[in-house]
């Protein structure tokens, strides 16, 4: 079982990316509803206070957001799910160059990804969207995988490959359990997802 950290946004009942006034309002309501003097549990009250202390401090909040796995996608903040394994179809350098040239002319086709995720690691957001965040290697679009003239491509520093985090949202109406398989398309990627 993977240990998880507390989601203080969920504990306080506010959206990811909320401003300080929204945070204060949510905090006041939660304190009022959960104060031990009015029948609330002390453990819940401590979590609410800790959450507000962290989220109301900009430096601590930025660090917490990073550790929680928040990313901005299409103007909204989402908590990401990191895959346990990522595979791409086996290719050689010729295939990579051919794919890079094709992608330069056809932005719709980006490839197939095989992704495995531990069921315990899935982070379901409030709108039932799960955002996978695999780190993928892509052929450098600047030098088409050749590393530039004498290996001086500024984009990939001569390696011919760039690494990037790819955000893949998909809507999941039902619970995902170990052994489930699903597939979806997003931004030109065909994603085969397996829950382990």
Rosetta blueprint (number, residue, H / E / L):
1 X L
2 X L
3 X L
4 X L
5 X L
6 X L
7 X L
8 X H
9 X H
10 X H
11 X H
12 X H
13 X L
14 X L
15 X L
16 X L
17 X L
18 X L
19 X L
20 X H
21 X H
22 X H
23 X H
24 X H
25 X H
26 X H
27 X H
28 X H
29 X H
30 X H
31 X H
32 X H
33 X H
34 X H
35 X L
36 X H
37 X H
38 X H
39 X L
40 X L
41 X L
42 X H
43 X H
44 X H
45 X H
46 X H
47 X H
48 X H
49 X H
50 X H
51 X H
52 X H
53 X H
54 X H
55 X H
56 X L
57 X L
58 X H
59 X H
60 X H
61 X H
62 X H
63 X H
64 X H
65 X H
66 X H
67 X H
68 X H
69 X L
70 X E
71 X E
72 X E
73 X E
74 X L
75 X L
76 X E
77 X E
78 X E
79 X E
80 X E
81 X E
82 X L
83 X L
84 X L
85 X E
86 X E
87 X E
88 X E
89 X L
90 X L
91 X L
92 X L
93 X H
94 X H
95 X H
96 X H
97 X H
98 X H
99 X H
100 X H
101 X H
102 X H
103 X H
104 X H
105 X H
106 X L
107 X L
108 X L
109 X L
110 X L
111 X E
112 X E
113 X E
114 X E
115 X E
116 X E
117 X E
118 X L
119 X H
120 X H
121 X H
122 X L
123 X L
124 X E
125 X L
126 X L
127 X L
128 X L
129 X E
130 X E
131 X E
132 X E
133 X E
134 X E
135 X E
136 X E
137 X E
138 X E
139 X E
140 X L
141 X L
142 X L
143 X L
144 X L
145 X L
146 X L
147 X L
148 X L
149 X H
150 X H
151 X H
152 X L
153 X L
154 X L
155 X L
156 X L
157 X L
158 X L
159 X L
160 X L
161 X E
162 X E
163 X E
164 X E
165 X E
166 X E
167 X E
168 X E
169 X E
170 X E
171 X E
172 X L
173 X L
174 X L
175 X L
176 X L
177 X L
178 X L
179 X L
180 X L
181 X E
182 X E
183 X E
184 X E
185 X E
186 X E
187 X L
188 X L
189 X E
190 X E
191 X E
192 X E
193 X E
194 X E
195 X E
196 X L
